[in-house]
């Protein structure tokens, strides 16, 4: 009876971890706690859910203004599904495609040297709250993910809420990609 109980406990904890959000304070309910950078403010008025959202403004200039969070990739993670709710106002853009409001996932090694980066969202203009999702296979040798939320060398306002990074098994990743490919045909 005892081995069955231990197996059940292990199985339940594995299932619970499978859908765990790796991003800490992704809803900005605790101010900007767990996020690096001092350019974002909390907005209790413009949010998708909960009591707060985050806001980055840049009215003049074309600086990179962003916040980021570094997260460890759990063992046996094949891929990660990133999602975020974003609202924008008057994002002008620039000469380069990346001059926009962005969410970028940068995969790094243990020394935080970049291996690869993936753009999850890249927005210009004015938009209402929109969800952006992207499932990304973990590159070889990646140990960490740096999630960046920014106005990438452009002016405007961008609001963020409900930032998530959910670890996926190979089966979950393949199932998501099969659904995505089928729905596009």
NUTORLUM-122349 format. One record per residue: x, z, y of N, C-alpha, C, O, CB in turn; residue in three letters. Coordinates in pm, whole numbers, plus 50000, padded with zeros to 5 digits. Glycine has a CB too. Layout:
BEGIN
XZYXZYXZYXZYXZYAla/...
//
This chain:
BEGIN
500825000049880500005000050000500865000050126500564993350225499075012050000Unk/501955007750120502845008650236503464995050272503484991550389503935018950210Unk/503984987250174504554974150208503504964750270503824957050360505164967650083Unk/502284965250221501224956850276500944960650422500744951950506499944958150192Unk/500934973550450500724978250588501844973350679501584968450789500634993650592Unk/503104974650634504254970350714504224955250736504534950550846505564974450646Unk/503874947550633503774933150647502684929450748502884920650832503484926550511Unk/501544936050740500444933450833500854936450976500544928851068499214941650796Unk/501554947650995502024951451128503004941151182502924937351299502684965351124Unk/503934936651098504894926451138504184913351173504514906951273505924924051027Unk/503214909351092502464897051115501694897751247501704888051323501494894550998Unk/501044908951274500284910451398501214910451520500864904551623499474923451396Unk/502374916851510503284916751624503844902851648504084899151763504434926751601Unk/504074895051544504534881251559503474872851627503784864751715504904875151423Unk/502214874551587501134866851649500954870851795500684862251879499814868951572Unk/501094883551826500954888151963502054882152050501774877852162501004903451970Unk/503294881652000504404876052077504284861052095504834855652192505704879252009Unk/503584854252006503484839752014502814835252143503134824452193502714834451894Unk/501914843052198501224839052319501604847752439500854848552536499724839652298Unk/502754854152432503204862852540503784854652654504594845752632504244872952488Unk/503364857852776503924851352893505304857352920505434869452937502984853053016Unk/506314848752924507684853252948507934856553096508864863753128508664842652902Unk/507094851253185507254853553329506714867253363505584870753327506534842453412Unk/507524874953432507094888253477506464886853615507024880353703508294898453480Unk/505304893053634504594892753761504274878553805504434875053922505414899853868Unk/503834870353712503504856453741502264854753827502034844053883503314849053613Unk/501464865253839500274864753924500494871154060499574871854141499124871553855Unk/501704875954084502094882154211501214894154246500954897054363502034871854324Unk/500754900954143499914912754165500734924554215500194933754277499184916654035Unk/502034924354189502934935054234503904929554339505114930954325503724941154114Unk/503354923354442504144917854551505084907154493504664899154410504944929054626Unk/506334906954535507304897054486508254903554384509344898354362508104890954604Unk/507844914554324508664921454223508984911654111508114904054068507914934054167Unk/510224911654064510774903253957511154889154004511674881353924509774902253846Unk/510904885854129511274872754183512444874454278512484883854357510064866054256Unk/513414865254271514574865354360514304856054478513644845754463515864860954285Unk/514814859854595514614851854715513694859354810512824866954767514034838054682Unk/513904857154938513114864655036512284855555127511954859355239514034873155121Unk/511954843755080511224834155164509724833755137508974827755214511804820455145Unk/509274839955031507854839754998507164852255053507764862955063507644838854845Unk/505904850555087505084861855126503904862655032503554852954964504604860555274Unk/503294874255028502104876154945500874872655028500774876155145502014890754892Unk/499944865554964498704861955030497524867654951497234862954841498574846555043Unk/496854877755007495654882854939494434874054966493374876154908495364897254983Unk/494574864255054493454855555093493424842355017492354837754977493514852855241Unk/494594836254997494674823754922495334826654789496554828054779495464812955000Unk/494494827454686494954830254551494004823554454492854820854488495044845554525Unk/494484820854335493624814854232492864825654158491674824054128494454806354134Unk/493534836654127492884847654054493574860654091494604860554158492934845353900Unk/493004871754049493604884754076493494888454223492594883854294495044884854034Unk/494434896754269494344901254408495324894254502495174895354623494584915954414Unk/496324886854447497324880454531497754866854478497564863654361498524889354545Unk/498334859154566499074847054534500344847654617500484856354702498224833954563Unk/501264838454595502494837854675502424825454764501814815454728503764837554585Unk/503064826254879503034815554978504424813355035505144822855066502034818855092Unk/504804800555046506034796855116505644786955225504994776755198507104790655018Unk/506034789855348505784781355464507094776155520508114783055516504994788955574Unk/507054763955571508164758655651507554748655749507124737855711509284751855560Unk/507524752555875506874744255976507834734456041507424723456077506244752956081Unk/509094738156055510114729056108511344730056020511604740355958510474732556257Unk/512094719256015513304719155934513044714155793511904712355751513894732955928Unk/514124712055723514034707155585514984714855495515784709055421514344691955580Unk/514884727855502515694736555416515084737255277513904733955258515814750855477Unk/515884741455180515344745055048514834759355065515624768355094516444743854931Unk/513544761555047512974774955056512284777754925511274771554892511984776355177Unk/512834787254850512254789854720512534803754668513354811154721512744779954623Unk/511824806954562512034819254487512274815354342511874804554299510814829054501Unk/512924824054267513154820954127513164833554042513244844754092514464813354110Unk/513064831153914513104842053815513834836753692513574825653646511654847053779Unk/514744844853639515484841053519514914848853401514784861053406517014843753535Unk/514584841453296513994847753177514814843853053515394833053046512504843453159Unk/514844852952958515534850352831514604842652739513404845052735515984863652765Unk/515184833352664514414825752565514404833852435515474836852381515014811252543Unk/513224837452384513174845152259513724837152141513654824852139511724849552231Unk/514264844152045514734837751922513614829851857512434833151871515304848251823Unk/514004819551787513084811051711512044804151799510994800151750512374819351606Unk/512324802551926511434795152014511864780552012513014777352040511444800852160Unk/510934771751979511224757551969511014750552104511754741452142510334751051862Unk/509974755152176509614749152304508934759652390508624770552343508684736652285Unk/508704756352516507994765252607506954757052682507234746052729508984772252707Unk/505744762452691504704756052772504654763252906504334775152914503304756452700Unk/504974755753011504934761053147503594757353208503074746453187506104755553232Unk/503044766653285501824763553361501824771453491502414782253500500554766553278Unk/501164765853591501104772053723499924766153799499594754353784502434770153801Unk/499304774453880498274769953973498944768454110499624777654157497044779953979Unk/498754756954175499364754354305498324748454399497474740354360500564744754291Unk/498414752754525497614747154635498604743554744499564750954767496504757454687Unk/498394732154813499334727954917498614724255046497434720655047500164716154868Unk/499354725355156498854721055286499964713755361501014719455390498354733255369Unk/499724701255390500574693155477502034692655434502934693755518500504698355617Unk/502294690955306503674689255261504064674755289503494665355234503844692755108Unk/505054673155376505414659955426506234651655329506064639455323506174661355552Unk/507104657655254507994650055168509244645955245509554651755348507294637755113Unk/509944636155193511174631455255511664618955186510904612155118512254642355251Unk/512944615855204513534603655147513564603954995513374593654930514934601755201Unk/513794615654939513934616954794512614621454731511814628254796515064626954758Unk/512394617654606511154621454536511014636554523509904641854525511124614954397Unk/512154643554509512104658054492511794665454623511564677554619513414663054436Unk/511764658654738511404665154865509894667354862509114659154911511834656354990Unk/509494678654805508084681554781507934696454753508914703954756507524673054662Unk/506714700654727506484713954674506714712954524506194703854460505034719354707Unk/507494722254467507894720554327507844733454246507954744554299509284714954321Unk/507684731554115508024741654014509004734553922508704724053866506734747253935Unk/510174740553907511224734853823511644745353721511814757053754512444730153909Unk/511804740953597512324749553490513734744653458513924733453412511394749353362Unk/514714753253484516114749853459516594757653337516554769953335517014753053584Unk/517034750453235517544756753114519034759053130519774749953170517254747952988Unk/519484771353099520894774853116521444781452990520704785452901521064784153237Unk/522784782352987523414790152880523464804752923522894808253026524854784652847Unk/524134813252847524194827552880524894830353013524594840253079524914835052770Unk/525824821553051526544823053178525744817053294526234816353407527934816453169Unk/524534812753267523604806753363524124793553420523854790053534523344816453477Unk/524894786253337525314772753371524224763153323523784763853209526714769253307Unk/523794754253413522684745253383523004735753268524074729753262522334737253507Unk/522034734553177522104725153066521174713353096521534701753076521724732052931Unk/519974716653144518954706553170517924712553264517764724753270518284701653038Unk/517214704053338516094709153417514904699853403515054687753385516494710753566Unk/513734705653412512484698253399511584701553517511404713253551511774701653265Unk/511024691353579510064693353687508684695253624508204686453552510074681353787Unk/508064706553651506734709353599505684704353700504644698953660506554724553572Unk/505964706153829505044701553933505864696554052506894702354086504064712853977Unk/505394685754114506034679954232504914674154318504344663754284507104668954193Unk/504604680954430503404677654507503734675154653504574681954712502384688854497Unk/503064665354711503104662454855501674662054906500724660454830503844648854884Unk/501534663655038500214662855100499464675955094500064686755090499404652055032Unk/498134674855095497254686455092496414685654965495774675454940496364687155219Unk/496414696354887495644696754762494944710254749495394720254803496564694254640Unk/493834710254678493164722754643493904728754522494834722654470491634720354611Unk/493484740554479494104746854363494034737354244492964732754206493424760454329Unk/495194734554186495314725554072496264731953971497274737754008495824711454116Unk/495914730753843496814735853740497764724853695497364713353677496014741453618Unk/499014728553679500044719553629500584725653502500894737553497501184717153735Unk/500704717353396501194722153266502194712253211502064700153230500024724253167Unk/503184717553142504154708953074504804716852961505304727852981505234703653173Unk/504784711052841505464716952726506824710252713506914697952712504624715452594Unk/507874718252704509244713152701509984718852581509984730952559509984716552832Unk/510604709952504511434714252392512704720852447513284715952544511804702052298Unk/513114731852386514294739252430515554730952398515754727152283514364753252361Unk/516394728152498517644720952471518594729352386518544741652388518324716852603Unk/519464722652313520484729652233521334738252326521644734152438521384719552155Unk/521704749852280522554759452352521874766552469522514774752535523754752452403Unk/520614763752496519924770752605519594785052562519084787252453518624763252646Unk/519894794552649519634808652624518664814652726517984824552699520934816552625Unk/518604808352845517794813652954517054802153024517404790453011518664821453055Unk/516014806053097515284796553180515204802453321514844814053339513844793653122Unk/515544794353417515384798253558514184790453612514224778253623516694795353642Unk/513124797753645511934791453701512054791953853512224802653912510614798653653Unk/511964780153916512074779254061510764774254121510204764254075513244769854101Unk/510274781254222509084777354298509554775054440510114784154502507944788354290Unk/509324763054495509954760154624509274749154703508474741254652511374756254602Unk/509614749154832509484737454918510884731454916511814737154973508984741155067Unk/511034720054852512354714154829512734704854943512484692854939512374706454696Unk/513334710555045513834703255162512744695055230512914683255258514984694155122Unk/511614701655255510494695355324509704706155397509924718055377509594687555224Unk/508774701855480507944711555553506534711555496506114702155429507914708255704Unk/505804722255525504434723855479504214737955429504994747055458504124713855368Unk/503134739755356502804752755296502444750655150501764741055114501624759655372Unk/502924759755066502624759054923502274772954873502954782754902503814753154843Unk/501194773654797500694786054738500864785254588500624774754528499194788654777Unk/501284796354526501494797054382500694808654324500534819054389503004798654349Unk/500194806954202499534817954132499574815153981499704803653938498064819854181Unk/499454825653905499354824953758500464816553694500184807253619498004819353719Unk/501714819953725502874813053668503064817953524503124829953499504174815653754Unk/503164808453431503324812253290504394803853222504614792153256501994810753216Unk/505044810053126505974803353035505694809352897506084820652867507504805453079Unk/505024801552813504584806352681505474800052573505534787852562503084802852656Unk/506174808452492506994802952385506134796352277505054801352243507874813952322Unk/506624785252224505904777752122506774775851998507994774352007505444764052177Unk/506124775851883506804772151759506844756851753506204750151834506084778351631Unk/507574751551658507624736951642506234731351613505854720851665508604733151530Unk/505474738351529504134733751494503214733551616502464724051636503524742651385Unk/503284744051698502454744751818502824733651916501954727351977502604758551887Unk/504124731251931504614720752022504144706951975503644698952054506154721052030Unk/504304704151845503884691251791502374689351803501894678251830504304689951644Unk/501634700051782500174699351796499784696151942498914687851966499514712751750Unk/500424702552037500174699852178500494685352213499724678752283500984709252267Unk/501634680452166502024666752196501154656452127500934645552181503464664552157Unk/500644659752010499714650651942498414649752020497864638852036499444655451798Unk/497924661152070496704661452151496914653652280496054645852320496274676152181Unk/498054655652348498354648852474498454633852453497904626152533499654654252534Unk/499134629552348499294615352320497964608952285497674597852331500284613152208Unk/497154615652204495844610552164494914609252284494194599452294495224619552059Unk/494914619052374494014618752488494404608152590493574604052671493964632252553Unk/495674603552589496124593252683495754579252634495704569952714497634594252705Unk/495514577652505495204564252450493784560352471493364549552430495504563652302Unk/
//
